[in-house]
Amino acid sequence: MKLIGVVSHISKSKKIIVKAENIPKLNSETFTEEKEPIGIVIDIMGPVNNPYISIKPFIKENLERFLNKKVYVK
């Protein structure tokens, strides 16, 4: 699996926001280090040298458990 970054916060609209280290393809499925599915990459935003990734989670409950967790794609 390839590291894409670390979860920085949860948006008001229940999207998971990741501080990107590597840029994945849109619609990529994301996972935790333990290979737990998180959601789908729906947007890449911010400046080119400091981007963020927006992930639409599969399950919208208890999203805080992902805060500060590393996020991966296959």
N, C-alpha and C positions, 0 to 999 in steps of 0.2 A: 504494500500500500504506500501511497505517496502523501506526505504531509502537505496540507494546504495552509494551515495556520491555527490560531487559537481563538476560541469564542471570546469576544469582548463584551457583548451584551445581548439582551433580548429586546427587540423593538416593541412598541405599543401594539403593533399589528401581529404580534406573535411570530415574527421572523427571527431567526438566529443570525447574528451578525458576527462575522469572523474577520479578524485582522490577518490579511493574507501575507503569507511568505512565498507561496507559489500560486499561480493562477490556474484553476481547473477549467474545463470546458463547461459551458452552460448545460444544464440538465444532467450533470453528473450526480450520481448518488454518493452521499457522504456517510462516514462512519467514525465512531470513536476509536480510541486505541485498542479497546476490548472487542472491536469489530461489531459493535451495536449500531444498527442503521439509525441515522439522524434525519436525513431528508434530502431534498434535491436543490442544487445550486440554481437560483433563479435570476441573480443579478450580480454584476461586478461594478463597484462604484468607487468614487473618490479619485484622488490624483494618481497618476501612473506610478509614481515612486512610493506611494503609501496607500495601496488599494484595500478595500473591504469587500467581503463576499456576503451576499444575502442568501440564506438557506430557508426554504419552505419545509418545516418539519413534517414528518409523517404523522406524529401524534403531538397535539398542542398542549397537553397537560404536563406539568412539572418540568418545564423547559429550563428552569434555573439549575437543574442538575448538570447541564452542559457548560455552565459558566467556567471560564478558564481551562476548559478541556481542549486537548489537541484534536484537530479534525483532519480526516484522511479521505482520499478517493482511491479507487482501485486502478 
